[in-house]
Amino acid sequence: MLLAFATLIGCGGDASPQTGNLDASVPYATVLDPLVGKWASDGELALIVDRDGDQIYIRNPINDTWRFEVSNASAQETTINFTQRSFLIDGTAHPFNGVPCDATIAPVVGNAEALTYTLTSEHLPDGESDVFTRMQTAR
């Protein structure tokens, strides 16, 4: 549910419609392995955390309404912090287009199938959190 709210208030990034979303990465560390995967909010793909060699990438899934930018990623122990922005694809004016949000993803202790996603912004000074669940992939 937080993802829908984050999209509504413009937390998420910019790239041209031709190139899609912008992603950010942090150097790989084994303590970040629990965050790698595809993550869902209310059954919908909400976040992708990929490992490619010595980097871990934070990616937002493609969305028909919004373009996303993830930047300024940094890892602290088992947590990844980053800045997220959203922009309406059709260029419609929206009061929250491009609003920077501080985002944090962290594993849920004792549950390898969940992570906590927290957003803080000028519109969410106390922060809002949601628990994302790991999406199962066909093998």
PyMOL commands that set and color helices and strands:
alter all, ss='L'
color gray80, all
select helices_A, chain A and resi 2-9+30-35
alter helices_A, ss='H'
color red, helices_A
select strands_A, chain A and resi 24-27+37-41+44-52+55-59+66-76+79-88+101-108+111-121+124-134
alter strands_A, ss='S'
color yellow, strands_A
deselect
rebuild
show_as cartoon
